Amino acid sequence: MPSSILLNPQDLQSLIETEKTVIIDTRNPESYVTGHIPGAVNVHDIFTFLANSTAEGIAELKQSFAQSFGAAGLSGAETAVIYEDSMNTGFGQSCRGYFLLKYLGYPKVAILHGGYQAWLAAGMPSDSETPTVAAVEFPLKDTGHELMIDKDDVLAAIHDGSKVLLDVRDVDEWIATSSSPYGKDFCPRKGRLPEARWIEWYRLMKPGALALFKSPAEVLAECASVGIDKNTPVYLYCFKGARAANTLVALKSAGIKDVKLYFGSWNEWSRDESLPIEEGLPYAS
């Protein structure tokens, strides 16, 4: 098992040659069939599944993804490697897959840093064949609140101020002119969690031909701009937990110890009229 969450294409090729590996492609099926990493299995639900943090919602999430990951061939013996097209165009798909697998207790998970575009740029082979995979029983475990929090945890954090609530959505969502990437009125309310701070998720990646996370020192510098250091407990949210999962990977890779994700995020929070929000432009007097 690699020591890092993030693998470059050469790392992945070496892993394929030396260990049992299941490669999971999170892109839409149309992109997958035009070309993918040889042997990769397509699980697009990683990106599309909308969750809520009720007991029923969590049970549905666990059942759905235990079935999907078992169908992909993950028994616990294999290392799962997740990829998307590129780190800044898939809204954090691969990182959402990483988060889900770790939340479900899977022991060996990594991400292809830079995604499929990094694989191709490294001159690695692609394939258009869909592999035949024997379904197995996924080793579902209860990880409790190690990574995922619910709306009650967030509400408590708003009231007691013990955690930094970090919003990583795009700027139009942060300033409350849009409710989601699916359209400005997709959710019934626009706004932010009260007391939330903001780092747009793109800021943690370097610009360039290939989108890659900034170095740990650079990520920590971005976090310091909103009062976060390695010892700050952080609760992340976005719209549905994808961009926030991207940020979770960046923060954990930079050495920030206590990072958790509100997976229901704005899609859940905004639909409950009893939950508080801030509307309008942030920091307005």
C-alpha positions as CSV (number, residue, x, y, z in Angstrom):
1,M,0.0,0.0,0.0
2,P,1.4,3.4,-0.9
3,S,2.3,5.7,2.0
4,S,0.7,8.8,0.3
5,I,-3.0,9.5,-0.5
6,L,-1.8,10.9,-3.8
7,L,-0.1,8.8,-6.5
8,N,1.5,10.0,-9.7
9,P,1.1,7.9,-12.9
10,Q,4.4,6.1,-12.4
11,D,3.4,5.2,-8.8
12,L,0.2,3.8,-10.1
13,Q,1.8,1.8,-12.8
14,S,4.2,0.3,-10.2
15,L,1.4,-0.5,-7.9
16,I,-0.5,-2.3,-10.7
17,E,2.5,-4.4,-11.3
18,T,3.2,-5.4,-7.7
19,E,-0.1,-5.4,-5.8
20,K,-3.8,-6.4,-6.2
21,T,-5.3,-3.1,-7.4
22,V,-8.8,-2.0,-8.4
23,I,-8.8,1.2,-10.4
24,I,-12.1,3.2,-10.3
25,D,-13.0,5.7,-12.9
26,T,-15.5,8.3,-11.6
27,R,-16.3,10.0,-14.9
28,N,-19.6,9.8,-16.7
29,P,-20.1,6.6,-18.7
30,E,-19.8,8.5,-22.1
31,S,-16.3,9.7,-21.2
32,Y,-15.3,6.3,-19.8
33,V,-16.1,4.3,-23.0
34,T,-14.1,6.7,-25.2
35,G,-11.0,5.8,-23.2
36,H,-9.8,4.9,-19.7
37,I,-7.0,3.4,-17.7
38,P,-6.7,-0.3,-18.7
39,G,-8.8,-2.4,-16.4
40,A,-10.5,0.5,-14.7
41,V,-14.1,0.1,-13.5
42,N,-16.6,2.9,-14.0
43,V,-18.5,4.0,-10.9
44,H,-20.1,7.4,-11.7
45,D,-22.5,7.2,-8.7
46,I,-19.5,8.4,-6.6
47,F,-20.2,11.8,-8.0
48,T,-24.0,11.9,-8.6
49,F,-25.3,10.4,-5.3
50,L,-27.0,13.0,-3.2
51,A,-26.9,12.2,0.5
52,N,-28.5,13.5,3.7
53,S,-27.3,12.9,7.2
54,T,-30.5,11.4,8.7
55,A,-30.2,7.8,10.0
56,E,-32.2,6.7,7.0
57,G,-30.0,8.7,4.6
58,I,-26.8,7.2,6.0
59,A,-28.2,3.7,5.8
60,E,-29.1,4.3,2.2
61,L,-25.6,5.6,1.5
62,K,-23.9,2.7,3.1
63,Q,-26.1,0.1,1.3
64,S,-25.7,1.8,-2.1
65,F,-22.0,2.1,-2.0
66,A,-21.3,-1.2,-0.4
67,Q,-23.1,-2.7,-3.4
68,S,-21.3,-0.5,-6.0
69,F,-17.9,-1.1,-4.6
70,G,-18.5,-4.8,-4.1
71,A,-19.5,-5.0,-7.8
72,A,-16.3,-3.2,-8.7
73,G,-14.3,-6.0,-7.0
74,L,-13.3,-4.4,-3.7
75,S,-13.0,-7.2,-1.1
76,G,-10.6,-5.5,1.3
77,A,-7.5,-7.3,-0.1
78,E,-7.0,-4.9,-3.0
79,T,-5.8,-1.3,-3.0
80,A,-8.5,1.0,-4.5
81,V,-7.2,3.8,-6.7
82,I,-9.7,6.5,-7.7
83,Y,-9.4,8.9,-10.6
84,E,-11.4,11.6,-12.4
85,D,-10.6,13.5,-15.6
86,S,-8.5,16.2,-13.9
87,M,-8.5,17.6,-10.4
88,N,-10.2,20.9,-11.2
89,T,-12.8,19.9,-13.8
90,G,-14.6,17.0,-12.0
91,F,-15.6,19.0,-8.9
92,G,-13.6,16.6,-6.7
93,Q,-15.0,13.4,-8.0
94,S,-12.0,11.3,-7.2
95,C,-11.6,12.8,-3.7
96,R,-15.3,12.1,-3.1
97,G,-14.6,8.5,-3.9
98,Y,-11.6,8.5,-1.6
99,F,-13.7,10.0,1.2
100,L,-16.6,7.5,0.7
101,L,-14.3,4.5,0.8
102,K,-12.5,5.7,3.9
103,Y,-15.8,6.5,5.6
104,L,-17.0,3.0,4.8
105,G,-13.9,1.6,6.4
106,Y,-12.0,0.4,3.4
107,P,-8.3,0.0,4.4
108,K,-6.3,0.8,1.3
109,V,-7.3,3.8,-0.8
110,A,-5.4,6.3,-3.0
111,I,-6.1,8.9,-5.6
112,L,-4.4,9.4,-9.0
113,H,-3.0,12.9,-8.6
114,G,-3.9,14.9,-11.7
115,G,-6.4,12.3,-12.9
116,Y,-6.7,10.8,-16.3
117,Q,-5.1,13.8,-18.0
118,A,-2.0,13.2,-15.9
119,W,-2.0,9.6,-16.9
120,L,-2.2,10.5,-20.6
121,A,0.4,13.3,-20.3
122,A,2.8,10.7,-18.8
123,G,2.5,8.6,-22.0
124,M,0.6,5.8,-20.2
125,P,-1.7,3.4,-22.1
126,S,-5.5,3.8,-22.4
127,D,-8.2,1.3,-23.3
128,S,-11.9,1.4,-24.4
129,E,-12.8,-2.1,-23.3
130,T,-15.1,-2.6,-20.3
131,P,-13.5,-5.3,-18.0
132,T,-15.5,-8.2,-16.7
133,V,-15.4,-8.0,-12.9
134,A,-16.5,-10.7,-10.4
135,A,-18.6,-9.1,-7.7
136,V,-17.4,-9.6,-4.2
137,E,-18.7,-8.8,-0.7
138,F,-17.5,-5.3,0.3
139,P,-16.1,-5.2,3.8
140,L,-18.3,-2.5,5.3
141,K,-17.3,-1.1,8.7
142,D,-18.8,1.5,11.0
143,T,-16.3,4.3,11.3
144,G,-18.6,6.6,13.3
145,H,-17.7,10.3,13.2
146,E,-14.0,9.9,12.3
147,L,-14.5,11.6,8.9
148,M,-18.2,12.5,8.4
149,I,-20.4,14.8,10.5
150,D,-24.1,15.5,10.3
151,K,-26.2,18.6,10.5
152,D,-26.5,18.3,14.3
153,D,-22.7,18.4,14.6
154,V,-22.6,21.5,12.4
155,L,-25.4,23.2,14.4
156,A,-23.5,22.5,17.6
157,A,-20.3,23.9,16.1
158,I,-22.2,27.1,15.1
159,H,-23.4,27.6,18.6
160,D,-20.2,26.8,20.5
161,G,-17.6,28.1,18.1
162,S,-15.3,25.2,18.8
163,K,-14.6,24.4,15.2
164,V,-13.8,26.4,12.0
165,L,-16.6,25.9,9.5
166,L,-15.0,26.2,6.1
167,D,-17.0,26.8,3.0
168,V,-15.2,25.8,-0.2
169,R,-17.9,26.5,-2.8
170,D,-17.6,28.7,-5.8
171,V,-17.8,32.4,-5.3
172,D,-21.3,32.8,-6.6
173,E,-22.6,30.3,-3.9
174,W,-20.5,32.0,-1.2
175,I,-21.9,35.5,-1.9
176,A,-25.5,34.0,-2.1
177,T,-26.3,34.7,-5.7
178,S,-26.5,31.0,-6.6
179,S,-27.6,28.0,-4.5
180,S,-25.6,25.3,-6.3
181,P,-23.6,24.3,-9.4
182,Y,-26.8,22.8,-10.8
183,G,-28.4,26.2,-11.1
184,K,-28.9,29.3,-9.0
185,D,-32.3,28.2,-7.8
186,F,-31.7,24.5,-7.5
187,C,-31.9,24.7,-3.7
188,P,-34.7,26.7,-1.9
189,R,-32.3,29.0,-0.1
190,K,-29.1,30.8,-1.0
191,G,-26.4,31.7,1.6
192,R,-23.8,30.3,4.0
193,L,-23.5,28.6,7.3
194,P,-23.4,31.3,10.0
195,E,-19.8,32.1,11.0
196,A,-18.3,30.1,8.1
197,R,-15.0,31.1,6.6
198,W,-14.2,30.7,2.9
199,I,-11.5,29.3,0.7
200,E,-12.7,28.6,-2.8
201,W,-11.6,25.0,-3.6
202,Y,-9.6,26.0,-6.7
203,R,-7.2,28.0,-4.5
204,L,-5.6,24.8,-3.2
205,M,-4.5,23.8,-6.7
206,K,-1.7,25.1,-8.8
207,P,-2.6,26.6,-12.2
208,G,-1.1,25.0,-15.2
209,A,-1.5,22.4,-17.9
210,L,-2.2,19.8,-15.2
211,A,-4.2,20.7,-12.1
212,L,-2.3,19.4,-9.1
213,F,-2.6,20.3,-5.4
214,K,-0.3,23.0,-4.1
215,S,2.6,21.9,-1.8
216,P,1.8,21.3,1.9
217,A,3.5,24.7,2.7
218,E,1.4,26.5,0.1
219,V,-1.8,24.8,1.3
220,L,-1.0,25.8,4.9
221,A,-0.4,29.4,3.8
222,E,-3.8,29.5,2.1
223,C,-5.4,28.1,5.3
224,A,-3.5,30.6,7.5
225,S,-5.3,33.4,5.6
226,V,-8.5,32.3,7.3
227,G,-7.1,31.4,10.7
228,I,-6.5,27.7,10.2
229,D,-3.3,25.9,11.2
230,K,-2.3,22.3,11.6
231,N,-4.0,22.0,15.0
232,T,-7.3,23.7,14.0
233,P,-10.4,21.5,14.0
234,V,-12.1,22.0,10.6
235,Y,-15.6,21.2,9.4
236,L,-15.8,21.3,5.6
237,Y,-18.9,21.8,3.4
238,C,-19.8,22.6,-0.2
239,F,-22.9,21.6,-2.1
240,K,-22.8,17.8,-1.9
241,G,-19.5,16.9,-0.5
242,A,-17.4,16.7,-3.6
243,R,-15.4,20.0,-3.6
244,A,-15.2,19.6,0.2
245,A,-13.7,16.1,-0.2
246,N,-11.1,17.7,-2.6
247,T,-10.3,20.2,0.1
248,L,-10.2,17.5,2.8
249,V,-7.5,15.6,0.8
250,A,-5.5,18.8,0.3
251,L,-5.7,19.7,4.0
252,K,-4.9,16.2,5.3
253,S,-2.0,15.9,2.8
254,A,-0.7,19.2,4.3
255,G,-0.7,17.8,7.8
256,I,-3.9,19.4,9.2
257,K,-4.9,16.7,11.7
258,D,-8.6,17.2,12.5
259,V,-10.6,17.6,9.3
260,K,-14.2,16.3,8.9
261,L,-16.7,16.7,6.2
262,Y,-20.4,17.6,6.4
263,F,-21.4,15.3,3.5
264,G,-25.0,16.5,3.3
265,S,-23.6,20.0,2.8
266,W,-25.7,22.9,1.3
267,N,-28.0,20.5,-0.5
268,E,-29.3,19.2,2.8
269,W,-28.9,22.3,5.0
270,S,-30.7,24.7,2.8
271,R,-33.8,22.5,2.6
272,D,-34.4,22.6,6.3
273,E,-36.0,25.9,7.1
274,S,-35.4,25.5,10.8
275,L,-31.6,25.7,10.2
276,P,-29.9,29.1,10.3
277,I,-28.2,30.6,7.3
278,E,-26.5,33.9,6.5
279,E,-27.9,35.6,3.4
280,G,-26.6,38.4,1.1
281,L,-23.1,39.5,0.8
282,P,-20.7,38.2,3.5
283,Y,-19.3,40.5,6.2
284,A,-21.8,43.2,5.3
285,S,-22.3,45.7,8.2
